[in-house]
């Protein structure tokens, strides 16, 4: 049983620039939290990333869709991580908005 966090972050960067920034952020997060999480799935299909991460002995999965004017993020949290849902959503939204700001 899981709970899905959904976030849509609008942008004016165009799809290619947004895709580059999302890819860069994913790499930063992987490096920053390497001691606390393990990426077990990272599959790009066009402008969609399907991922799975092991953290706190649980698997968190989801998808990121990079569109022309928005990035849609869906994260499935397992039952035991539900108490972290609001904090996780706020963190994801804050990081996404920061990287999708025009330069």
C-alpha positions as CSV (number, residue, x, y, z in Angstrom):
1,X,0.0,0.0,0.0
2,X,1.4,3.4,-1.0
3,X,0.5,7.0,-1.1
4,X,1.3,9.1,-4.1
5,X,2.7,12.6,-3.8
6,X,2.0,14.6,-7.0
7,X,3.6,17.9,-7.9
8,X,3.4,20.1,-11.0
9,X,5.9,22.9,-11.4
10,X,5.4,25.3,-14.2
11,X,8.3,26.7,-16.1
12,X,9.2,28.9,-19.1
13,X,12.5,27.2,-20.0
14,X,11.3,25.0,-22.9
15,X,11.4,21.2,-22.7
16,X,15.1,20.7,-23.5
17,X,16.5,23.2,-21.0
18,X,14.1,21.9,-18.3
19,X,15.2,18.3,-19.1
20,X,18.8,19.3,-18.7
21,X,18.2,21.0,-15.4
22,X,16.1,18.0,-14.1
23,X,18.9,15.6,-15.1
24,X,21.4,17.8,-13.4
25,X,19.4,17.9,-10.2
26,X,18.9,14.1,-10.2
27,X,22.7,13.8,-10.4
28,X,23.2,16.3,-7.6
29,X,20.7,14.5,-5.3
30,X,22.3,11.1,-6.0
31,X,25.7,12.4,-5.0
32,X,24.5,14.5,-2.0
33,X,22.5,11.6,-0.5
34,X,24.7,8.6,-1.6
35,X,25.3,7.6,2.0
36,X,21.6,7.5,2.8
37,X,19.9,6.2,-0.3
38,X,20.6,3.9,-3.3
39,X,19.1,4.4,-6.7
40,X,17.8,1.0,-7.8
41,X,16.0,2.2,-11.0
42,X,16.7,5.1,-13.3
43,X,15.2,4.7,-16.8
44,X,14.7,7.7,-19.1
45,X,12.2,7.1,-21.9
46,X,12.1,10.3,-23.9
47,X,11.3,13.1,-21.5
48,X,10.1,10.7,-18.7
49,X,12.2,9.4,-15.9
50,X,11.0,6.3,-14.0
51,X,12.9,5.8,-10.8
52,X,13.1,3.7,-7.6
53,X,15.2,4.6,-4.6
54,X,15.9,2.6,-1.4
55,X,15.9,4.8,1.6
56,X,15.3,4.0,5.3
57,X,15.1,0.3,4.3
58,X,12.1,1.1,2.1
59,X,11.7,1.5,-1.7
60,X,10.3,4.8,-3.0
61,X,9.4,4.9,-6.6
62,X,8.0,7.4,-9.0
63,X,8.2,9.3,-12.3
64,X,9.2,12.7,-13.6
65,X,7.6,14.0,-16.8
66,X,9.3,17.0,-18.4
67,X,6.9,18.9,-20.6
68,X,7.2,22.1,-22.6
69,X,5.9,24.3,-19.8
70,X,5.7,22.1,-16.7
71,X,7.5,19.3,-14.9
72,X,5.1,16.7,-13.3
73,X,6.5,14.7,-10.5
74,X,4.8,11.6,-8.9
75,X,6.4,9.8,-5.9
76,X,4.9,6.7,-4.4
77,X,5.7,6.4,-0.7
78,X,5.2,3.1,1.1
79,X,3.0,3.0,4.2
80,X,5.7,3.4,6.7
81,X,6.9,6.6,5.1
82,X,3.5,8.3,5.0
83,X,4.3,10.5,8.0
84,X,7.1,12.1,5.9
85,X,4.8,12.9,2.9
86,X,4.2,16.6,3.6
87,X,7.9,17.2,4.3
88,X,9.0,15.2,1.2
89,X,6.5,17.1,-1.0
90,X,7.7,20.5,0.3
91,X,11.3,19.6,-0.3
92,X,10.7,18.2,-3.8
93,X,8.6,21.2,-4.7
94,X,11.2,23.7,-3.4
95,X,14.1,22.0,-5.2
96,X,12.1,21.7,-8.5
97,X,11.0,25.4,-8.4
98,X,14.6,26.5,-7.7
99,X,16.1,24.7,-10.7
100,X,13.3,25.7,-13.1
101,X,13.7,29.4,-12.6
102,X,14.9,31.3,-15.7
103,X,18.6,32.2,-15.5
